[in-house]
Amino acid sequence: MFDHSTILITGGTGSLGVALAKTLLPREDIKKVIVFSRDEWKQHQMEHDIPHEKLRFFIGDVRDLPRLERSLTDVDIVIHAAALKQVPAMEYNPYEAVKTNVLGTQNLIEAAIDKGVKKVLLVSTDKAVHPVNLYGATKLCAEKLIVAGNSYAAQKTLFSAVRYGNVLASRGSVVETVRARHAGAVKITDPAMTRFWITLMQAVELVRFALEKMEGGEIFVPKIPSMRLSDLIAALAPDAKQEVIGIRPGEKLHEILLTEQESRHAFELANHYVILPEFVYFAENLYAQYHTQGKPLPVGFRYTSDTNTEWLTKEKLLQVIRK
């Protein structure tokens, strides 16, 4: 599928980037994997943990357009995972969130087109849907920019996105926080709160699927299970008392991966939903293609963590964590 490609991962020292590198490097159809990020120490650690002759490191910031252009020389595919993600920190530092998540994405689009990159895939989040905090709003803007990038690329560079929920056991996740707790109570915002959950390997597989499937302009959404936060904590810390502290600023009770508005121009596949561009300057053929491969969604369909038909059990959660 990759046809001896060189792949660059922005924000490549994060949990997803490391998992992608470990998956991609052994493949014979991969020429090179380049990690593009700002943190030299994390790059050093990654180089130590994953010694491989096809792995390269490039220190840079997506805010720096000339540096991006240099890094994309002879690159075939970009997986864009670089982002500032901590919700409270982004509310306190909004300019920084915009510079990285929005303007950084614009820089990548322009650099990718100018350097002749074949495919660019944005890694997005359920927080981009009906955003209630700045982080979600910047990721919504990033999605819009990526989709619109196809209008400028004249089919020479394809731009698409994947959108998913919380990653189990990723760095800084609630799973990591609860497992590292000291004895005593665990603070919980609301017992009824639900979230979508995905494993790192499921996220890697989603990226692989999207890169194989994309024609430019799609947002790929996986079918993944939901779980109540209270059930997750009960499974991980059954002896701990749950102290309810209330929903924090900029937080939702439930998350959304696909809205009623988006379902009007989306299709259901076997294990995914695919949202097509609503403004079809470049996407006329996409609709005909997905009509043959999937089925349109019913009027008013929405994919939310509280109305999901698939739920993660405590037993399944513990099995995933052990792996």
C-alpha positions as CSV (number, residue, x, y, z in Angstrom):
1,M,0.0,0.0,0.0
2,F,2.8,2.5,0.9
3,D,4.8,1.8,-2.3
4,H,8.2,2.4,-0.7
5,S,7.0,5.7,0.8
6,T,8.7,8.2,3.2
7,I,6.3,9.1,6.0
8,L,6.7,12.1,8.2
9,I,4.8,12.3,11.6
10,T,4.3,15.7,13.1
11,G,4.2,15.5,16.9
12,G,5.8,12.1,16.4
13,T,7.1,11.6,19.9
14,G,3.6,11.4,21.3
15,S,1.8,8.1,22.1
16,L,0.3,7.8,18.7
17,G,3.5,8.7,16.9
18,V,5.5,6.1,18.8
19,A,2.9,3.4,18.1
20,L,2.8,4.4,14.4
21,A,6.6,4.2,14.2
22,K,6.7,0.8,15.8
23,T,4.1,-0.4,13.3
24,L,5.5,1.2,10.2
25,L,9.2,0.6,10.5
26,P,9.2,-3.2,10.1
27,R,7.2,-2.9,6.8
28,E,9.2,-3.5,3.6
29,D,7.1,-1.0,1.7
30,I,8.2,1.8,4.0
31,K,11.4,3.7,2.9
32,K,11.8,6.0,5.9
33,V,9.8,7.3,8.9
34,I,10.6,10.9,10.0
35,V,9.6,12.2,13.4
36,F,9.0,15.9,13.4
37,S,8.7,17.6,16.8
38,R,10.0,20.3,19.1
39,D,11.3,18.3,22.1
40,E,14.8,17.0,21.6
41,W,14.8,15.0,24.8
42,K,11.7,13.0,23.7
43,Q,13.4,12.4,20.4
44,H,16.5,11.2,22.2
45,Q,14.4,8.8,24.3
46,M,12.5,7.6,21.2
47,E,15.7,7.0,19.3
48,H,17.0,4.9,22.3
49,D,13.8,2.9,22.6
50,I,13.3,2.3,18.9
51,P,16.7,1.8,17.3
52,H,16.0,1.4,13.6
53,E,18.0,2.3,10.4
54,K,14.8,3.7,8.7
55,L,13.9,6.0,11.6
56,R,14.9,9.7,11.3
57,F,14.4,12.7,13.6
58,F,13.8,16.3,12.6
59,I,13.6,19.1,15.3
60,G,11.1,21.7,14.3
61,D,7.8,23.5,15.0
62,V,4.7,23.5,12.8
63,R,4.5,27.2,13.4
64,D,7.8,27.6,11.4
65,L,6.8,27.3,7.7
66,P,10.4,27.3,6.2
67,R,11.4,24.5,8.6
68,L,8.3,22.5,7.6
69,E,9.2,23.0,3.9
70,R,12.7,21.7,4.5
71,S,11.5,18.7,6.4
72,L,9.0,17.7,3.6
73,T,11.6,17.3,0.9
74,D,11.0,13.9,-0.8
75,V,8.2,13.1,1.8
76,D,5.3,11.1,0.3
77,I,2.9,11.0,3.3
78,V,2.3,13.2,6.4
79,I,0.4,12.2,9.5
80,H,-0.3,15.4,11.3
81,A,-0.6,14.7,15.0
82,A,1.1,17.8,16.4
83,A,-1.2,19.8,18.6
84,L,-1.5,21.6,22.0
85,K,-4.1,19.6,23.8
86,Q,-4.4,20.4,27.5
87,V,-7.8,22.1,27.8
88,P,-7.2,24.3,30.9
89,A,-3.8,25.4,29.6
90,M,-5.2,26.3,26.2
91,E,-7.9,28.5,27.8
92,Y,-5.2,30.4,29.7
93,N,-2.9,30.5,26.6
94,P,-5.3,30.9,23.7
95,Y,-2.9,32.6,21.3
96,E,-0.5,29.6,21.6
97,A,-3.3,27.2,20.9
98,V,-4.2,29.1,17.7
99,K,-0.6,29.4,16.6
100,T,0.0,25.6,16.8
101,N,-3.3,24.0,16.1
102,V,-4.7,26.4,13.5
103,L,-1.8,28.3,11.9
104,G,0.5,25.3,12.2
105,T,-2.0,23.3,10.2
106,Q,-2.3,26.0,7.6
107,N,1.5,26.0,7.3
108,L,1.6,22.2,6.8
109,I,-1.1,22.5,4.1
110,E,0.9,25.1,2.2
111,A,4.2,23.3,2.6
112,A,2.8,20.0,1.6
113,I,1.3,21.4,-1.6
114,D,4.5,23.3,-2.5
115,K,6.7,20.2,-1.8
116,G,4.5,17.8,-3.7
117,V,3.5,15.5,-0.8
118,K,1.0,12.9,-1.9
119,K,-1.2,12.5,1.2
120,V,-1.7,14.5,4.4
121,L,-3.8,13.0,7.2
122,L,-4.9,15.1,10.2
123,V,-5.4,13.4,13.5
124,S,-8.5,15.1,15.1
125,T,-10.7,14.6,18.1
126,D,-14.3,14.3,19.3
127,K,-13.8,17.6,21.1
128,A,-13.8,19.3,17.6
129,V,-17.5,18.5,17.4
130,H,-19.8,21.2,18.8
131,P,-16.7,22.5,20.7
132,V,-17.2,24.0,24.2
133,N,-13.5,24.8,24.8
134,L,-10.7,26.5,22.8
135,Y,-8.9,23.2,22.2
136,G,-11.9,21.8,20.5
137,A,-12.5,25.0,18.5
138,T,-8.9,25.0,17.2
139,K,-9.3,21.3,16.1
140,L,-12.5,22.1,14.4
141,C,-10.7,24.9,12.5
142,A,-7.9,22.4,11.7
143,E,-10.4,20.0,10.2
144,K,-12.0,22.7,8.1
145,L,-8.5,23.8,6.8
146,I,-7.5,20.3,6.0
147,V,-10.7,19.6,4.0
148,A,-10.4,22.9,2.2
149,G,-6.8,22.2,1.4
150,N,-8.0,19.9,-1.4
151,S,-9.4,23.0,-3.2
152,Y,-5.8,24.4,-3.5
153,A,-4.0,21.1,-4.3
154,A,-5.7,20.2,-7.6
155,Q,-5.7,16.5,-6.7
156,K,-1.9,16.5,-6.5
157,T,-1.9,16.5,-2.7
158,L,-4.8,14.8,-0.9
159,F,-6.0,16.0,2.5
160,S,-8.2,14.0,4.9
161,A,-8.7,13.5,8.6
162,V,-9.4,10.9,11.2
163,R,-11.6,11.8,14.3
164,Y,-11.8,9.7,17.4
165,G,-12.2,9.7,21.2
166,N,-10.1,9.1,24.3
167,V,-7.1,6.8,23.8
168,L,-6.9,4.2,26.6
169,A,-3.6,4.2,28.5
170,S,-2.0,6.9,26.4
171,R,0.3,9.4,28.0
172,G,-1.6,11.7,30.4
173,S,-4.9,9.8,30.1
174,V,-7.3,9.2,32.9
175,V,-6.3,5.6,32.9
176,E,-2.7,6.5,33.6
177,T,-3.8,9.0,36.3
178,V,-6.0,6.6,38.2
179,R,-3.5,3.8,38.0
180,A,-0.8,6.1,39.4
181,R,-2.9,7.4,42.2
182,H,-2.1,7.1,45.9
183,A,-4.4,5.4,48.4
184,G,-7.7,7.0,49.0
185,A,-10.5,8.6,47.0
186,V,-10.5,9.2,43.3
187,K,-12.0,12.5,42.1
188,I,-14.7,12.1,39.5
189,T,-16.5,14.9,37.7
190,D,-19.9,13.3,37.2
191,P,-20.9,9.6,37.6
192,A,-23.1,9.8,34.5
193,M,-20.3,11.1,32.3
194,T,-19.5,9.0,29.2
195,R,-16.7,9.0,26.7
196,F,-15.7,7.2,23.6
197,W,-12.6,4.9,24.1
198,I,-10.1,3.6,21.5
199,T,-6.9,1.7,22.0
200,L,-3.6,2.9,20.6
201,M,-3.5,0.0,18.1
202,Q,-7.1,0.8,17.0
203,A,-5.9,4.4,16.4
204,V,-3.0,3.1,14.4
205,E,-5.3,0.8,12.3
206,L,-7.6,3.8,11.7
207,V,-4.7,5.8,10.4
208,R,-3.7,2.9,8.1
209,F,-7.3,2.5,6.9
210,A,-7.7,6.2,6.2
211,L,-4.4,6.5,4.3
212,E,-5.4,3.5,2.1
213,K,-9.0,4.7,1.5
214,M,-8.7,8.5,1.3
215,E,-9.5,10.3,-1.9
216,G,-9.2,13.8,-0.4
217,G,-11.8,15.6,1.8
218,E,-13.0,12.7,4.0
219,I,-13.2,12.7,7.8
220,F,-13.0,9.1,9.0
221,V,-14.8,8.2,12.2
222,P,-14.3,4.7,13.8
223,K,-17.1,2.7,15.4
224,I,-15.7,2.5,19.0
225,P,-17.3,1.7,22.3
226,S,-18.4,4.1,25.1
227,M,-17.9,3.7,28.8
228,R,-19.1,5.7,31.8
229,L,-16.3,7.3,33.7
230,S,-17.6,6.0,37.0
231,D,-17.4,2.4,35.6
232,L,-13.9,2.9,34.3
233,I,-12.7,4.1,37.7
234,A,-14.5,1.3,39.4
235,A,-12.7,-1.2,37.2
236,L,-9.3,0.3,37.7
237,A,-9.6,1.2,41.4
238,P,-12.4,-1.0,42.9
239,D,-11.2,-0.2,46.4
240,A,-11.3,3.6,46.0
241,K,-14.1,5.9,47.0
242,Q,-15.3,8.1,44.1
243,E,-15.4,11.8,45.2
244,V,-17.8,13.7,42.9
245,I,-16.4,17.2,42.2
246,G,-18.7,18.3,39.3
247,I,-18.0,19.0,35.7
248,R,-15.0,21.2,35.1
249,P,-15.0,24.3,32.9
250,G,-14.9,23.5,29.2
251,E,-16.0,19.9,29.7
252,K,-19.0,18.1,28.3
253,L,-21.1,15.4,30.0
254,H,-21.1,13.3,26.8
255,E,-19.0,13.6,23.6
256,I,-20.1,13.5,20.0
257,L,-18.2,12.0,17.0
258,L,-20.8,12.7,14.3
259,T,-23.6,15.3,14.3
260,E,-27.1,15.4,12.8
261,Q,-25.8,18.0,10.3
262,E,-22.8,15.9,9.3
263,S,-24.9,12.8,8.9
264,R,-26.6,14.4,5.9
265,H,-23.4,14.1,4.0
266,A,-21.9,11.0,5.6
267,F,-21.9,7.3,4.9
268,E,-21.7,4.2,7.0
269,L,-19.1,1.6,6.2
270,A,-18.5,-1.8,7.9
271,N,-16.4,-0.5,10.8
272,H,-16.4,3.3,10.2
273,Y,-18.4,6.3,9.3
274,V,-17.0,8.7,6.6
275,I,-18.0,12.4,6.5
276,L,-17.7,13.9,3.1
277,P,-17.2,17.6,2.3
278,E,-20.4,19.7,2.4
279,F,-19.0,22.2,0.0
280,V,-18.3,20.1,-3.0
281,Y,-15.9,22.2,-5.0
282,F,-13.7,19.1,-5.5
283,A,-15.8,16.3,-4.2
284,E,-18.4,15.4,-6.8
285,N,-16.9,12.0,-7.4
286,L,-16.6,11.2,-3.7
287,Y,-20.3,10.9,-3.3
288,A,-20.8,8.5,-6.2
289,Q,-17.9,6.4,-4.9
290,Y,-19.2,6.1,-1.3
291,H,-22.7,5.4,-2.5
292,T,-21.3,2.2,-4.0
293,Q,-19.1,1.3,-1.0
294,G,-21.4,2.3,1.9
295,K,-24.9,3.5,2.8
296,P,-26.2,6.9,3.6
297,L,-27.1,7.6,7.2
298,P,-30.7,8.1,8.3
299,V,-32.1,11.6,8.7
300,G,-31.3,12.9,12.2
301,F,-28.6,10.3,12.9
302,R,-26.0,11.3,15.5
303,Y,-23.1,9.3,17.0
304,T,-22.8,10.2,20.7
305,S,-21.1,8.5,23.6
306,D,-24.3,8.3,25.7
307,T,-26.5,6.8,22.9
308,N,-23.8,4.5,21.5
309,T,-25.0,0.9,20.9
310,E,-21.5,-0.5,21.8
311,W,-20.2,-0.3,25.4
312,L,-16.9,-1.2,26.9
313,T,-17.3,-3.6,29.8
314,K,-15.1,-3.7,32.9
315,E,-13.7,-7.1,31.9
316,K,-12.9,-5.9,28.4
317,L,-11.3,-2.7,29.7
318,L,-9.0,-4.7,32.0
319,Q,-8.1,-7.1,29.2
320,V,-7.1,-4.1,27.0
321,I,-5.1,-2.5,29.8
322,R,-3.2,-5.8,30.5
323,K,-2.2,-5.9,26.8
